[in-house]
Amino acid sequence: MAITAAMVKELRDSTGAGMMDAKKALTENDGDMEAAVDWLRTKGLAKAAKKSGRTAAEGLVAVKVDGGRGVAVEVNSETDFVAKNAEFQDMVAGVAATAMGVADTDALAAADMGGKSVADTITAKVATIGENMSLRRMASVEGGVVVSYVHNAAADGMGKIGVLVAMTGGDETFGKQVAMHIAATNPAALNEEQLDQAIVDKERQVQIDIARESGKPEEVIEKMIIGRMKKFMAEVTLVNQAFVINPDLTVGAAAKEAGAEITGFVRMEVGEGIEKKEENFAEEVAKAAQG
């Protein structure tokens, strides 16, 4: 019986198996879908489907630099325990290396990694390690000087927070200092021009509402807003922040002294923005008792 792409997709969707494993299962069982599912289960390749509903909010961020390009990737797992697993770490390192040759997350998921796509490699690892995992995102920077930093590294080049800094001029020592600063302060943007206008508008309106509560005249309020927005920009834009290495200077001023211009950065933290489901332990026990 001819095995069609639609059949392979249906089996993958129902079991979470990799593309080649799904095709082999159908081939081995003459296209019988139920038999193919059982075949995958006996091979331990259908476990991923049972785990795909679990929240994967732990894991690792890995960074890699080659010449004037740096990449950061986040691969999630359900527990921090798996993030410390050498097998998982080796896979994440391979994903980061593969990311050097692609432009975005979708391309990375489809990219070849040792004979399988990155997506299929992760799916296969779900079956062997026994936890839901996912490739969440990747980002990259390019520049004359590109430096990486990992905060509290779990292994070489990977940990909970990964940072990339791209510069024109300067050196690796200064770049590393800036990367450490970014890890600590988490700026929203490089400068005012790159800050999302929606964030600016929202903050301005909040400050206007606060100022109006004071009952001061509108012309006084306008002056208050100018000062408060300037302070806001100094808090959220990298080049205007006080440099943690030398708080007497802004990051931008420190860069100028170092003969550098910061042209871009990436700060990636494991699980940021993922809503983690937390249950009361007593309620969890009660649910288990009720079956």
C-alpha positions as CSV (number, residue, x, y, z in Angstrom):
1,M,0.0,0.0,0.0
2,A,1.3,3.5,-0.9
3,I,2.0,5.6,2.2
4,T,0.9,9.2,1.6
5,A,2.1,12.4,3.3
6,A,-1.5,12.8,4.7
7,M,-1.2,9.4,6.4
8,V,2.1,10.3,7.9
9,K,0.8,13.6,9.2
10,E,-2.2,11.9,10.8
11,L,0.0,9.4,12.6
12,R,2.4,12.1,13.7
13,D,-0.5,14.3,15.0
14,S,-2.0,11.4,17.0
15,T,1.2,10.0,18.5
16,G,3.8,12.8,18.5
17,A,6.3,10.6,16.7
18,G,8.9,11.9,14.3
19,M,8.2,12.0,10.6
20,M,10.6,9.2,9.6
21,D,9.4,7.0,12.5
22,A,5.8,7.6,11.5
23,K,6.5,6.7,7.9
24,K,8.4,3.5,8.9
25,A,5.5,2.5,11.2
26,L,3.0,2.8,8.4
27,T,5.3,1.0,6.0
28,E,5.9,-1.9,8.4
29,N,2.1,-2.3,8.9
30,D,0.9,-1.8,5.3
31,G,-0.8,1.5,6.1
32,D,-2.9,0.2,9.0
33,M,-3.2,3.2,11.3
34,E,-4.1,1.4,14.5
35,A,-1.3,-1.2,14.0
36,A,1.2,1.6,13.2
37,V,0.2,3.3,16.5
38,D,0.8,0.1,18.4
39,W,4.1,-0.4,16.6
40,L,5.2,3.0,17.7
41,R,4.1,2.3,21.3
42,T,6.1,-0.9,21.4
43,K,9.2,1.0,20.2
44,G,8.7,3.7,22.8
45,L,8.1,6.3,20.1
46,A,4.6,7.3,21.0
47,K,5.2,8.6,24.5
48,A,5.5,12.2,23.3
49,A,1.8,12.4,22.5
50,K,0.8,11.7,26.1
51,K,3.1,14.4,27.4
52,S,2.4,17.1,24.9
53,G,-0.2,18.8,27.0
54,R,2.1,19.4,29.9
55,T,3.6,22.9,30.4
56,A,7.2,23.0,29.4
57,A,8.5,26.2,31.2
58,E,11.9,25.0,32.4
59,G,14.9,24.1,30.2
60,L,17.9,26.0,28.9
61,V,19.0,28.9,26.9
62,A,22.1,28.3,24.8
63,V,24.2,30.9,23.1
64,K,26.8,30.5,20.4
65,V,29.1,33.0,18.6
66,D,31.0,32.5,15.4
67,G,32.8,35.5,14.0
68,G,30.4,38.4,13.6
69,R,27.2,36.4,14.3
70,G,25.7,35.2,17.5
71,V,22.6,33.1,18.1
72,A,20.5,32.3,21.2
73,V,18.0,29.5,21.4
74,E,15.5,28.4,24.1
75,V,14.6,24.7,24.4
76,N,12.0,24.0,27.1
77,S,11.4,21.0,29.4
78,E,8.9,20.4,32.1
79,T,11.4,20.3,35.0
80,D,14.7,21.9,36.0
81,F,15.9,18.3,36.7
82,V,15.9,17.5,33.0
83,A,17.8,20.8,32.3
84,K,20.6,19.3,34.3
85,N,20.6,16.1,32.3
86,A,23.7,15.7,30.1
87,E,21.7,14.1,27.3
88,F,19.4,17.1,27.2
89,Q,22.3,19.5,27.4
90,D,24.0,17.8,24.4
91,M,20.9,18.1,22.4
92,V,20.5,21.8,23.2
93,A,24.1,22.4,22.3
94,G,23.4,20.8,18.9
95,V,20.3,22.9,18.4
96,A,22.4,26.1,19.0
97,A,25.1,25.0,16.6
98,T,22.4,24.3,14.0
99,A,20.9,27.7,14.6
100,M,24.1,29.3,13.3
101,G,23.0,28.4,9.7
102,V,19.4,29.5,9.8
103,A,17.5,32.8,10.1
104,D,14.5,32.1,12.4
105,T,12.7,29.6,14.6
106,D,10.7,28.0,11.9
107,A,13.8,27.4,9.8
108,L,15.6,26.0,12.8
109,A,12.8,23.5,13.6
110,A,13.0,22.2,10.0
111,A,16.8,22.2,9.8
112,D,18.8,19.0,9.6
113,M,20.5,17.9,12.8
114,G,22.3,14.6,12.5
115,G,19.9,13.2,9.9
116,K,16.7,14.4,11.5
117,S,15.1,17.7,11.7
118,V,15.5,19.7,14.9
119,A,11.8,19.3,15.6
120,D,11.9,15.5,15.1
121,T,15.1,15.2,17.2
122,I,13.4,16.9,20.1
123,T,10.3,14.7,19.7
124,A,12.5,11.6,19.8
125,K,14.2,12.9,23.0
126,V,10.7,13.3,24.6
127,A,10.3,9.6,24.2
128,T,13.7,8.7,25.7
129,I,13.8,11.2,28.6
130,G,10.1,11.1,29.4
131,E,9.2,14.8,29.6
132,N,7.5,17.2,27.2
133,M,10.0,19.4,25.5
134,S,9.8,22.1,22.8
135,L,11.9,24.5,20.7
136,R,10.5,27.8,21.8
137,R,12.5,30.5,20.0
138,M,15.8,31.7,18.6
139,A,17.3,35.1,18.1
140,S,20.5,36.4,16.5
141,V,22.7,39.5,16.3
142,E,25.5,40.5,13.9
143,G,28.2,43.0,14.2
144,G,31.9,43.8,14.1
145,V,32.3,42.4,17.6
146,V,29.8,39.9,19.0
147,V,30.1,38.7,22.6
148,S,28.0,36.2,24.6
149,Y,27.4,35.7,28.3
150,V,25.5,33.1,30.3
151,H,24.3,33.9,33.8
152,N,24.7,30.9,36.2
153,A,25.8,28.5,33.4
154,A,24.5,24.9,33.8
155,A,27.1,23.8,31.1
156,D,29.4,25.5,28.6
157,G,27.4,28.2,26.7
158,M,24.0,27.4,28.3
159,G,22.0,28.3,31.4
160,K,18.9,30.2,32.6
161,I,19.8,33.6,31.0
162,G,21.7,34.0,27.8
163,V,22.9,37.4,26.4
164,L,24.4,38.5,23.1
165,V,25.8,41.9,22.4
166,A,26.8,43.3,19.0
167,M,29.1,46.3,18.7
168,T,31.1,48.3,16.3
169,G,34.6,48.8,17.8
170,G,35.4,48.0,21.4
171,D,36.7,44.7,22.6
172,E,35.5,41.5,24.1
173,T,36.2,42.6,27.7
174,F,33.9,45.6,27.4
175,G,31.3,43.6,25.5
176,K,31.2,41.0,28.3
177,Q,30.7,43.8,30.9
178,V,27.8,45.1,28.8
179,A,26.3,41.6,28.5
180,M,26.5,41.1,32.3
181,H,24.8,44.5,32.7
182,I,22.0,43.4,30.3
183,A,21.5,40.1,32.2
184,A,21.1,42.1,35.5
185,T,18.9,45.0,34.3
186,N,16.8,43.4,31.4
187,P,16.4,46.6,29.3
188,A,13.4,46.8,27.1
189,A,15.3,48.2,24.1
190,L,18.6,49.5,22.9
191,N,17.5,53.1,22.7
192,E,14.5,55.4,22.6
193,E,14.1,54.9,18.8
194,Q,13.8,51.1,19.2
195,L,11.4,51.1,22.2
196,D,7.9,50.0,21.3
197,Q,5.7,53.1,21.0
198,A,2.9,51.3,22.7
199,I,5.1,51.0,25.8
200,V,5.9,54.7,25.7
201,D,2.3,55.7,25.2
202,K,1.1,53.5,28.0
203,E,3.7,54.9,30.5
204,R,3.0,58.5,29.4
205,Q,-0.7,58.0,30.1
206,V,0.0,56.4,33.5
207,Q,2.2,59.3,34.5
208,I,-0.4,61.9,33.2
209,D,-3.1,60.2,35.4
210,I,-0.8,60.2,38.4
211,A,0.1,63.8,37.9
212,R,-3.5,64.9,37.5
213,E,-4.4,63.3,40.9
214,S,-2.2,66.0,42.4
215,G,-4.6,68.7,41.2
216,K,-1.8,70.8,39.6
217,P,-2.5,73.0,36.5
218,E,-2.0,71.3,33.1
219,E,1.1,73.4,32.3
220,V,2.8,72.2,35.5
221,I,1.7,68.6,34.7
222,E,3.2,68.8,31.3
223,K,6.6,69.7,32.8
224,M,6.3,67.0,35.3
225,I,5.6,64.4,32.5
226,I,8.7,65.5,30.6
227,G,10.9,64.8,33.6
228,R,9.2,61.5,34.5
229,M,9.4,60.2,30.9
230,K,13.1,61.1,30.8
231,K,13.6,59.1,34.0
232,F,11.6,56.2,32.5
233,M,13.8,56.1,29.4
234,A,16.8,56.0,31.6
235,E,15.4,52.9,33.3
236,V,14.3,50.9,30.3
237,T,16.7,51.7,27.4
238,L,20.1,50.2,27.5
239,V,22.2,53.1,26.3
240,N,20.6,55.4,28.9
241,Q,20.8,53.1,31.9
242,A,23.4,53.7,34.6
243,F,26.2,51.3,33.9
244,V,26.4,48.7,36.6
245,I,30.2,48.6,36.3
246,N,30.5,52.3,36.8
247,P,27.1,54.0,37.8
248,D,28.6,57.4,37.2
249,L,28.3,56.7,33.5
250,T,25.4,55.6,31.3
251,V,26.0,52.5,29.2
252,G,26.2,54.7,26.1
253,A,28.8,57.0,27.7
254,A,30.8,54.0,28.8
255,A,30.7,52.6,25.3
256,K,32.0,55.9,23.9
257,E,34.9,55.8,26.3
258,A,35.7,52.3,25.3
259,G,35.7,53.2,21.6
260,A,32.5,51.2,20.9
261,E,29.0,51.6,19.7
262,I,26.5,49.0,20.8
263,T,24.4,48.1,17.8
264,G,22.2,45.4,19.1
265,F,21.6,42.9,21.9
266,V,19.5,39.8,22.8
267,R,18.5,38.8,26.3
268,M,16.8,35.5,26.6
269,E,15.6,34.0,29.9
270,V,14.1,30.5,30.3
271,G,10.3,30.5,30.6
272,E,9.8,34.2,30.5
273,G,6.2,34.9,29.4
274,I,5.0,31.3,29.9
275,E,2.2,30.9,32.3
276,K,3.0,28.2,34.7
277,K,0.2,26.2,36.2
278,E,0.6,26.0,39.9
279,E,-1.7,23.9,42.1
280,N,-2.1,23.9,45.9
281,F,-0.5,20.7,47.2
282,A,-3.5,19.8,49.3
283,E,-5.8,20.2,46.4
284,E,-3.5,18.1,44.2
285,V,-3.7,15.2,46.8
286,A,-7.4,15.6,47.0
287,K,-7.7,15.3,43.2
288,A,-5.6,12.2,43.2
289,A,-7.7,10.6,46.0
290,Q,-10.8,11.3,43.9
291,G,-9.3,9.5,40.9
